[in-house]
């Protein structure tokens, strides 16, 4: 399957920004645990791709607040939902003063990385039709 360029760009931003641990914010897991599991696919994809506007640590925090508020659609595979939760947890803990370049040092376990990859694959498949041509 060919993944649209915008989807690849968003995944790269997520992997660079989302998997970097910082300090501050809520405890790891608290934000993700409250994220709904009943989002529409259109709302989920729109919230996800808003990451393309991220330029700073504060932007990451603002984005993840909205993304966690939307949550995932029903029926998302367990591994993909776990990847969503890792992404939300770590991004929520990012340093608001950081520059995006400062956030590119991943700090996740091998299992978390596998979940993030499952989530990225889910987004690529689920959101492909929601991208602008």
TAQUICOR-V793477 format. One record per run of one state. SS is the DSSP state (hx for helix, st for strand, lp for the rest). FROM is the first residue (numbers start at 1). TO is the last residue. If there is no record, write none. Layout:
BEGIN
SS;FROM;TO, SS;FROM;TO
END
This chain:
BEGIN
lp;1;4, hx;5;18, lp;19;19, st;20;20, lp;21;29, hx;30;33, lp;34;38, st;39;39, lp;40;40, hx;41;53, lp;54;55, st;56;56, hx;57;70, lp;71;72, st;73;73, lp;74;77, hx;78;92, lp;93;98, st;99;99, hx;100;103, lp;104;105, st;106;106, lp;107;109, hx;110;126, lp;127;127, hx;128;130, lp;131;133
END
